[in-house]
Amino acid sequence: MPALKQQYSKRGKLMKLYLLRHARPKPEAEDSQKPLAPEGLAQIKKITKIIELFSPIVADSVYHSPKTRARQTAELVAKKIKVKNGLVETDGLTPHDDPAVWAGRIKKHNEDIVLAGHLPHLGRLAALLLTGNSEREIINFHPATMACLIRTGKTWSLEWVINPNI
């Protein structure tokens, strides 16, 4: 696979961070592992079509929580984007994990990455990066929502948000 293209602005290298909430899972009463429901599979199909048409994604890695629904969502998206190092199951992305953990890890990344996880964690992480306050609700992460944040230097901004309701 060819090397990932580096993007730069007047203030330095750009890093794109894609935050991806898992798609709709089956109810826990139906399956305690909560894999994706048929509706969730359809949600991800819509999201990947939008990505392919309007914003092709190239990422160094796709990190996902250990929960089945996040792993499945990450796998389906990874099939439709260019990923240099594949999927990586990791800690710090489950619903009630401290967003400061990944905020710290992201500081060490220079390549674009995807984080597939859950609420309220993803919302809190986005708020922390964008405003410095993890308690502010900045992005409404419906199931299968993906947000693209861009870091230029030390400053984060929101580039786009898509969800299957578009």
PyRosetta script that sets phi, psi and omega in degrees:
from pyrosetta import init, pose_from_sequence

init()
pose = pose_from_sequence("MPALKQQYSKRGKLMKLYLLRHARPKPEAEDSQKPLAPEGLAQIKKITKIIELFSPIVADSVYHSPKTRARQTAELVAKKIKVKNGLVETDGLTPHDDPAVWAGRIKKHNEDIVLAGHLPHLGRLAALLLTGNSEREIINFHPATMACLIRTGKTWSLEWVINPNI")
pose.set_psi(1, 136.5)
pose.set_omega(1, -179.6)
pose.set_phi(2, -65.8)
pose.set_psi(2, 156.1)
pose.set_omega(2, 179.8)
pose.set_phi(3, -61.8)
pose.set_psi(3, 147.5)
pose.set_omega(3, 178.3)
pose.set_phi(4, -69.8)
pose.set_psi(4, 137.2)
pose.set_omega(4, -179.1)
pose.set_phi(5, -74.3)
pose.set_psi(5, 130.8)
pose.set_omega(5, 177.5)
pose.set_phi(6, -82.9)
pose.set_psi(6, 138.0)
pose.set_omega(6, 176.7)
pose.set_phi(7, -113.9)
pose.set_psi(7, 139.2)
pose.set_omega(7, -178.3)
pose.set_phi(8, -130.8)
pose.set_psi(8, 151.5)
pose.set_omega(8, 170.8)
pose.set_phi(9, -120.1)
pose.set_psi(9, -175.8)
pose.set_omega(9, 178.0)
pose.set_phi(10, -64.1)
pose.set_psi(10, -20.9)
pose.set_omega(10, -177.7)
pose.set_phi(11, -100.7)
pose.set_psi(11, 6.5)
pose.set_omega(11, 178.1)
pose.set_phi(12, 125.8)
pose.set_psi(12, -170.3)
pose.set_omega(12, -177.8)
pose.set_phi(13, -66.9)
pose.set_psi(13, 137.4)
pose.set_omega(13, 174.9)
pose.set_phi(14, -88.3)
pose.set_psi(14, 139.5)
pose.set_omega(14, 170.9)
pose.set_phi(15, -121.8)
pose.set_psi(15, 131.2)
pose.set_omega(15, 175.5)
pose.set_phi(16, -102.7)
pose.set_psi(16, 133.9)
pose.set_omega(16, 176.6)
pose.set_phi(17, -119.5)
pose.set_psi(17, 120.3)
pose.set_omega(17, 179.3)
pose.set_phi(18, -103.4)
pose.set_psi(18, 119.3)
pose.set_omega(18, 177.6)
pose.set_phi(19, -102.2)
pose.set_psi(19, 124.9)
pose.set_omega(19, -173.7)
pose.set_phi(20, -126.5)
pose.set_psi(20, 116.0)
pose.set_omega(20, 174.3)
pose.set_phi(21, -84.1)
pose.set_psi(21, 140.1)
pose.set_omega(21, 179.3)
pose.set_phi(22, -57.4)
pose.set_psi(22, 154.4)
pose.set_omega(22, 177.2)
pose.set_phi(23, -77.7)
pose.set_psi(23, 174.3)
pose.set_omega(23, -175.8)
pose.set_phi(24, -62.6)
pose.set_psi(24, 125.3)
pose.set_omega(24, 178.3)
pose.set_phi(25, -92.1)
pose.set_psi(25, 170.0)
pose.set_omega(25, 170.9)
pose.set_phi(26, -68.8)
pose.set_psi(26, 153.5)
pose.set_omega(26, 176.9)
pose.set_phi(27, -63.2)
pose.set_psi(27, 148.4)
pose.set_omega(27, -179.3)
pose.set_phi(28, -59.4)
pose.set_psi(28, -33.8)
pose.set_omega(28, 179.3)
pose.set_phi(29, -63.5)
pose.set_psi(29, -29.0)
pose.set_omega(29, 180.0)
pose.set_phi(30, -83.2)
pose.set_psi(30, -37.6)
pose.set_omega(30, -179.3)
pose.set_phi(31, -156.4)
pose.set_psi(31, 114.9)
pose.set_omega(31, -174.8)
pose.set_phi(32, -64.6)
pose.set_psi(32, -20.6)
pose.set_omega(32, 177.4)
pose.set_phi(33, -78.7)
pose.set_psi(33, -14.6)
pose.set_omega(33, 179.5)
pose.set_phi(34, 52.2)
pose.set_psi(34, 56.5)
pose.set_omega(34, 173.5)
pose.set_phi(35, -69.5)
pose.set_psi(35, 173.2)
pose.set_omega(35, -179.4)
pose.set_phi(36, -64.9)
pose.set_psi(36, 139.1)
pose.set_omega(36, 174.0)
pose.set_phi(37, -80.5)
pose.set_psi(37, 163.5)
pose.set_omega(37, 175.7)
pose.set_phi(38, -53.6)
pose.set_psi(38, -37.8)
pose.set_omega(38, 177.2)
pose.set_phi(39, -62.6)
pose.set_psi(39, -38.6)
pose.set_omega(39, 177.9)
pose.set_phi(40, -64.5)
pose.set_psi(40, -40.6)
pose.set_omega(40, 177.2)
pose.set_phi(41, -62.0)
pose.set_psi(41, -40.2)
pose.set_omega(41, 177.6)
pose.set_phi(42, -66.0)
pose.set_psi(42, -37.7)
pose.set_omega(42, 178.4)
pose.set_phi(43, -60.8)
pose.set_psi(43, -46.4)
pose.set_omega(43, -179.1)
pose.set_phi(44, -66.3)
pose.set_psi(44, -36.6)
pose.set_omega(44, 177.3)
pose.set_phi(45, -60.2)
pose.set_psi(45, -41.7)
pose.set_omega(45, 177.7)
pose.set_phi(46, -63.4)
pose.set_psi(46, -45.8)
pose.set_omega(46, -178.4)
pose.set_phi(47, -62.1)
pose.set_psi(47, -45.2)
pose.set_omega(47, -178.0)
pose.set_phi(48, -66.8)
pose.set_psi(48, -32.0)
pose.set_omega(48, 176.1)
pose.set_phi(49, -64.6)
pose.set_psi(49, -44.1)
pose.set_omega(49, 179.3)
pose.set_phi(50, -62.0)
pose.set_psi(50, -45.2)
pose.set_omega(50, -180.0)
pose.set_phi(51, -60.2)
pose.set_psi(51, -46.9)
pose.set_omega(51, -178.5)
pose.set_phi(52, -61.1)
pose.set_psi(52, -37.8)
pose.set_omega(52, -176.9)
pose.set_phi(53, -77.6)
pose.set_psi(53, -41.5)
pose.set_omega(53, -168.2)
pose.set_phi(54, -114.3)
pose.set_psi(54, -26.3)
pose.set_omega(54, -174.1)
pose.set_phi(55, -149.5)
pose.set_psi(55, 73.0)
pose.set_omega(55, 179.5)
pose.set_phi(56, -54.9)
pose.set_psi(56, 136.8)
pose.set_omega(56, -175.3)
pose.set_phi(57, -110.3)
pose.set_psi(57, 134.4)
pose.set_omega(57, 171.2)
pose.set_phi(58, -122.9)
pose.set_psi(58, 125.5)
pose.set_omega(58, -177.8)
pose.set_phi(59, -134.1)
pose.set_psi(59, 150.5)
pose.set_omega(59, 176.1)
pose.set_phi(60, -68.8)
pose.set_psi(60, -48.0)
pose.set_omega(60, -178.3)
pose.set_phi(61, -148.3)
pose.set_psi(61, 158.3)
pose.set_omega(61, 171.6)
pose.set_phi(62, -117.2)
pose.set_psi(62, 111.7)
pose.set_omega(62, 179.0)
pose.set_phi(63, -96.5)
pose.set_psi(63, 140.9)
pose.set_omega(63, 179.6)
pose.set_phi(64, -141.6)
pose.set_psi(64, 156.2)
pose.set_omega(64, 177.3)
pose.set_phi(65, -71.6)
pose.set_psi(65, 165.0)
pose.set_omega(65, 179.7)
pose.set_phi(66, -73.0)
pose.set_psi(66, -9.0)
pose.set_omega(66, -177.6)
pose.set_phi(67, -72.2)
pose.set_psi(67, 140.7)
pose.set_omega(67, -174.2)
pose.set_phi(68, -53.7)
pose.set_psi(68, -46.1)
pose.set_omega(68, -176.2)
pose.set_phi(69, -63.4)
pose.set_psi(69, -35.9)
pose.set_omega(69, 177.9)
pose.set_phi(70, -73.0)
pose.set_psi(70, -41.2)
pose.set_omega(70, 178.5)
pose.set_phi(71, -61.5)
pose.set_psi(71, -46.3)
pose.set_omega(71, -179.5)
pose.set_phi(72, -63.0)
pose.set_psi(72, -42.1)
pose.set_omega(72, 178.0)
pose.set_phi(73, -61.1)
pose.set_psi(73, -46.2)
pose.set_omega(73, 179.4)
pose.set_phi(74, -61.3)
pose.set_psi(74, -42.4)
pose.set_omega(74, 180.0)
pose.set_phi(75, -61.5)
pose.set_psi(75, -44.3)
pose.set_omega(75, -178.3)
pose.set_phi(76, -66.4)
pose.set_psi(76, -39.9)
pose.set_omega(76, 178.1)
pose.set_phi(77, -70.5)
pose.set_psi(77, -41.0)
pose.set_omega(77, -178.8)
pose.set_phi(78, -61.0)
pose.set_psi(78, -28.2)
pose.set_omega(78, 178.2)
pose.set_phi(79, -68.7)
pose.set_psi(79, -21.1)
pose.set_omega(79, -174.4)
pose.set_phi(80, -107.2)
pose.set_psi(80, -2.1)
pose.set_omega(80, 178.6)
pose.set_phi(81, -121.8)
pose.set_psi(81, 173.1)
pose.set_omega(81, 176.8)
pose.set_phi(82, -95.3)
pose.set_psi(82, 119.1)
pose.set_omega(82, -178.2)
pose.set_phi(83, -123.6)
pose.set_psi(83, 120.9)
pose.set_omega(83, -177.2)
pose.set_phi(84, -70.0)
pose.set_psi(84, -49.1)
pose.set_omega(84, -173.0)
pose.set_phi(85, -111.2)
pose.set_psi(85, 11.3)
pose.set_omega(85, 174.4)
pose.set_phi(86, 77.4)
pose.set_psi(86, -162.0)
pose.set_omega(86, -177.7)
pose.set_phi(87, -92.1)
pose.set_psi(87, 143.6)
pose.set_omega(87, -179.8)
pose.set_phi(88, -135.0)
pose.set_psi(88, 116.9)
pose.set_omega(88, 172.9)
pose.set_phi(89, -75.8)
pose.set_psi(89, 135.2)
pose.set_omega(89, -175.4)
pose.set_phi(90, -147.3)
pose.set_psi(90, 165.2)
pose.set_omega(90, 175.6)
pose.set_phi(91, -88.5)
pose.set_psi(91, 173.0)
pose.set_omega(91, 175.3)
pose.set_phi(92, 84.9)
pose.set_psi(92, 5.7)
pose.set_omega(92, -178.5)
pose.set_phi(93, -119.3)
pose.set_psi(93, 9.1)
pose.set_omega(93, 179.0)
pose.set_phi(94, -80.3)
pose.set_psi(94, 168.4)
pose.set_omega(94, -169.5)
pose.set_phi(95, -49.7)
pose.set_psi(95, -44.6)
pose.set_omega(95, -172.8)
pose.set_phi(96, -108.6)
pose.set_psi(96, 19.2)
pose.set_omega(96, 176.0)
pose.set_phi(97, -69.5)
pose.set_psi(97, 154.1)
pose.set_omega(97, 179.7)
pose.set_phi(98, -71.3)
pose.set_psi(98, 121.3)
pose.set_omega(98, -179.5)
pose.set_phi(99, -65.1)
pose.set_psi(99, -19.9)
pose.set_omega(99, 179.0)
pose.set_phi(100, -64.4)
pose.set_psi(100, -25.6)
pose.set_omega(100, 178.7)
pose.set_phi(101, -61.0)
pose.set_psi(101, -53.6)
pose.set_omega(101, -179.3)
pose.set_phi(102, -74.6)
pose.set_psi(102, -29.4)
pose.set_omega(102, 174.8)
pose.set_phi(103, -59.4)
pose.set_psi(103, -39.7)
pose.set_omega(103, 177.1)
pose.set_phi(104, -69.4)
pose.set_psi(104, -41.8)
pose.set_omega(104, 179.8)
pose.set_phi(105, -64.4)
pose.set_psi(105, -38.4)
pose.set_omega(105, -177.7)
pose.set_phi(106, -63.7)
pose.set_psi(106, -31.3)
pose.set_omega(106, 179.1)
pose.set_phi(107, -58.8)
pose.set_psi(107, -26.6)
pose.set_omega(107, -178.1)
pose.set_phi(108, -87.9)
pose.set_psi(108, -8.8)
pose.set_omega(108, -179.2)
pose.set_phi(109, -91.9)
pose.set_psi(109, 140.5)
pose.set_omega(109, 171.6)
pose.set_phi(110, -115.0)
pose.set_psi(110, -17.6)
pose.set_omega(110, -179.4)
pose.set_phi(111, -92.3)
pose.set_psi(111, 156.9)
pose.set_omega(111, 176.9)
pose.set_phi(112, -67.7)
pose.set_psi(112, 138.9)
pose.set_omega(112, 179.3)
pose.set_phi(113, -138.3)
pose.set_psi(113, 160.3)
pose.set_omega(113, 174.3)
pose.set_phi(114, -115.3)
pose.set_psi(114, 134.1)
pose.set_omega(114, 173.1)
pose.set_phi(115, -116.1)
pose.set_psi(115, 118.1)
pose.set_omega(115, 178.8)
pose.set_phi(116, -105.9)
pose.set_psi(116, 119.6)
pose.set_omega(116, -175.7)
pose.set_phi(117, -155.5)
pose.set_psi(117, -141.0)
pose.set_omega(117, -165.2)
pose.set_phi(118, -138.2)
pose.set_psi(118, 166.4)
pose.set_omega(118, 167.7)
pose.set_phi(119, -90.3)
pose.set_psi(119, 150.4)
pose.set_omega(119, 1.3)
pose.set_phi(120, -84.6)
pose.set_psi(120, -1.7)
pose.set_omega(120, -174.0)
pose.set_phi(121, -54.8)
pose.set_psi(121, -51.6)
pose.set_omega(121, -175.7)
pose.set_phi(122, -62.2)
pose.set_psi(122, -40.6)
pose.set_omega(122, 177.6)
pose.set_phi(123, -63.0)
pose.set_psi(123, -40.9)
pose.set_omega(123, 179.6)
pose.set_phi(124, -69.0)
pose.set_psi(124, -37.6)
pose.set_omega(124, 177.7)
pose.set_phi(125, -65.5)
pose.set_psi(125, -46.3)
pose.set_omega(125, 178.4)
pose.set_phi(126, -58.9)
pose.set_psi(126, -45.1)
pose.set_omega(126, 179.8)
pose.set_phi(127, -62.8)
pose.set_psi(127, -42.2)
pose.set_omega(127, 179.6)
pose.set_phi(128, -61.9)
pose.set_psi(128, -45.5)
pose.set_omega(128, -178.7)
pose.set_phi(129, -68.3)
pose.set_psi(129, -40.7)
pose.set_omega(129, -174.8)
pose.set_phi(130, -81.6)
pose.set_psi(130, -31.6)
pose.set_omega(130, -174.1)
pose.set_phi(131, -125.0)
pose.set_psi(131, -14.0)
pose.set_omega(131, -174.9)
pose.set_phi(132, 84.6)
pose.set_psi(132, 0.9)
pose.set_omega(132, -177.9)
pose.set_phi(133, -128.6)
pose.set_psi(133, 108.5)
pose.set_omega(133, -176.6)
pose.set_phi(134, -70.9)
pose.set_psi(134, -10.4)
pose.set_omega(134, -177.3)
pose.set_phi(135, -90.7)
pose.set_psi(135, -6.3)
pose.set_omega(135, 178.7)
pose.set_phi(136, -84.9)
pose.set_psi(136, 137.0)
pose.set_omega(136, 176.2)
pose.set_phi(137, -90.7)
pose.set_psi(137, 111.5)
pose.set_omega(137, -175.9)
pose.set_phi(138, -105.5)
pose.set_psi(138, -42.4)
pose.set_omega(138, -177.1)
pose.set_phi(139, -122.2)
pose.set_psi(139, 132.7)
pose.set_omega(139, 176.3)
pose.set_phi(140, -90.1)
pose.set_psi(140, 102.0)
pose.set_omega(140, -177.8)
pose.set_phi(141, -87.8)
pose.set_psi(141, 85.8)
pose.set_omega(141, 170.2)
pose.set_phi(142, -64.8)
pose.set_psi(142, 164.8)
pose.set_omega(142, 173.9)
pose.set_phi(143, -54.5)
pose.set_psi(143, 136.2)
pose.set_omega(143, 178.8)
pose.set_phi(144, 70.2)
pose.set_psi(144, 21.2)
pose.set_omega(144, 175.6)
pose.set_phi(145, -80.4)
pose.set_psi(145, 141.1)
pose.set_omega(145, 175.1)
pose.set_phi(146, -126.7)
pose.set_psi(146, 134.3)
pose.set_omega(146, 177.5)
pose.set_phi(147, -122.1)
pose.set_psi(147, 142.5)
pose.set_omega(147, 176.4)
pose.set_phi(148, -112.3)
pose.set_psi(148, 118.0)
pose.set_omega(148, 175.5)
pose.set_phi(149, -108.3)
pose.set_psi(149, 146.4)
pose.set_omega(149, 179.8)
pose.set_phi(150, -122.2)
pose.set_psi(150, 132.4)
pose.set_omega(150, 174.6)
pose.set_phi(151, -106.8)
pose.set_psi(151, 124.5)
pose.set_omega(151, 172.6)
pose.set_phi(152, -119.0)
pose.set_psi(152, 115.4)
pose.set_omega(152, -172.9)
pose.set_phi(153, 66.1)
pose.set_psi(153, -117.1)
pose.set_omega(153, 178.1)
pose.set_phi(154, -110.8)
pose.set_psi(154, 4.9)
pose.set_omega(154, -174.6)
pose.set_phi(155, -102.9)
pose.set_psi(155, 132.2)
pose.set_omega(155, 177.7)
pose.set_phi(156, -102.2)
pose.set_psi(156, 144.8)
pose.set_omega(156, 172.1)
pose.set_phi(157, -141.3)
pose.set_psi(157, 160.5)
pose.set_omega(157, 180.0)
pose.set_phi(158, -93.7)
pose.set_psi(158, 124.5)
pose.set_omega(158, 178.2)
pose.set_phi(159, -92.9)
pose.set_psi(159, -46.7)
pose.set_omega(159, 178.9)
pose.set_phi(160, -161.4)
pose.set_psi(160, 162.4)
pose.set_omega(160, 174.0)
pose.set_phi(161, -138.7)
pose.set_psi(161, 132.9)
pose.set_omega(161, 174.4)
pose.set_phi(162, -129.5)
pose.set_psi(162, 149.6)
pose.set_omega(162, 173.8)
pose.set_phi(163, -145.0)
pose.set_psi(163, 163.4)
pose.set_omega(163, -174.5)
pose.set_phi(164, -69.6)
pose.set_psi(164, -5.2)
pose.set_omega(164, 177.6)
pose.set_phi(165, -84.0)
pose.set_psi(165, -4.6)
pose.set_omega(165, -179.8)
pose.set_phi(166, -65.1)
pose.dump_pdb("model.pdb")
